[in-house]
Amino acid sequence: MIDLLSQIGSFNLLFKHAKRVNQKIKKSAKKRNKKSHICYPIDRLANLQNLILTRKFKFLGFDGIAIPKKDPKKKRPLSVPEPRDRIVYAAINELVKPKLFGFLSKAPSYGVLKRRGTHKAFEEVKKYLQEENEFILKVDIHNFFNEIDKKKLALYLNDEIEDKSIDFLITGCIYFEYRTLPRDENDRKLFPLSDCGIAQGNSLSPLFADVYLKSFDIEMKRLGIKIVRYVDDFIVFSKTKRERYDNYRKINKYLKKLDLKIGQYNNKDEKCQAGCIKDKIEFLGIEIQPNGSFIIIPKRDHQFKLKIGGEIRKIKTNNIEDKVKLINGLINGWVGAYSMCDKKFLEAHYNKLNAIIEREVNIIQNKIASANRPILKKILRFNFTDKKYRSAKRTKGGSIRVKPGKGQAIFIKNVGPY
């Protein structure tokens, strides 16, 4: 059997991820209107392969960037790896994840494995609500990524990964350095610079988070606590107020064993909210309604419409193709993320979005060279039908069929061929 190191050092695997990383870098640069960007030279892959296979590879470290959160007074630490390191992180992630599939697939966690994203999470939410668990506890683990104990994480990974040929790579992922950090002292404090903390910004962070919380997930299952977790955010369902409080105490007690903290009971400022289904609980960008249906959080819904309108206004004759692709990408991503929402809500949402698209296109089309105006018809428009589609695919006529949730059917169609 080929060991993990030989598989990670495979030229074909490195080439595949190098192409993906470079595509993402180019896409990000284009999105931000940056003329200069640094991709990884494909002709250096043989050298990278040799470094890995001879165990001489070392990660170069991160550039620490503090980016604003939705609350402008707060910032989020983002650890940006070099393109070379991103390739290796992605290769490790692809090969290590299947080795951990056994426990990951049984955990109440969503967001790491394919086909176990937000849609599956909300299927579980709906199941618990149908069982009349109307009392809800919504929790965010305080400063989670910065509080992960590196020694404990290393031990947990050592237990889970039997193949020890990549130990030096795993160690390099856990014990890392920063090449650059923000000048502002308060911004610097956001980054994990001690024996605790893992970097946010590479493909392995969510996987490491689930490994660290494995024992927590097992304990929740043993205690019979009904929980849906997405990395460090989770929601707990109870039938009574007393059960909800008891669940909080049990969760808090166990997380302390992992050196993790949650806020005081029912303290929204500390991201520990106790409520019930009548309170319209927000989770992962979705507002859970009193009747158990889901809608997009109104503020997020409004911001998306403004974003689409703003991107259309940026269209010019010399960038029309790229901008239309960007806008359609945003719309496709949005549709995929929120297709589990209530059908009537989505119909109203997309009708409003259609109106915004039509209005903005009418405003700018006279500024576009007449030969290029037909390209504006490629911007996706929306039509609803009662037909339920089996799978998501692009048809010859330029339509997109999206697999709906139960009782939902969405048909998305662009005016011209895409």
RASUL-V317786 format. One record per helix or strand of 2 or more residues. SS is the DSSP state (H for helix, E for strand). FROM is the first residue (numbers start at 0). LEN is the number of residues. If there is no record, write none. Layout:
ss->[SS:SS]
from->[FROM:FROM]
len->[LEN:LEN]
This chain:
ss->[H:H:H:E:E:H:H:E:H:H:H:E:H:H:H:E:E:H:H:E:H:E:E:E:H:H:H:H:E:E:E:E]
from->[3:10:41:61:74:82:117:134:143:149:163:177:184:204:213:225:232:240:267:271:276:280:285:293:297:319:342:369:379:392:398:409]
len->[5:21:12:7:7:22:13:6:4:11:11:3:4:8:10:5:6:17:3:5:3:3:3:3:16:19:25:9:4:2:4:5]
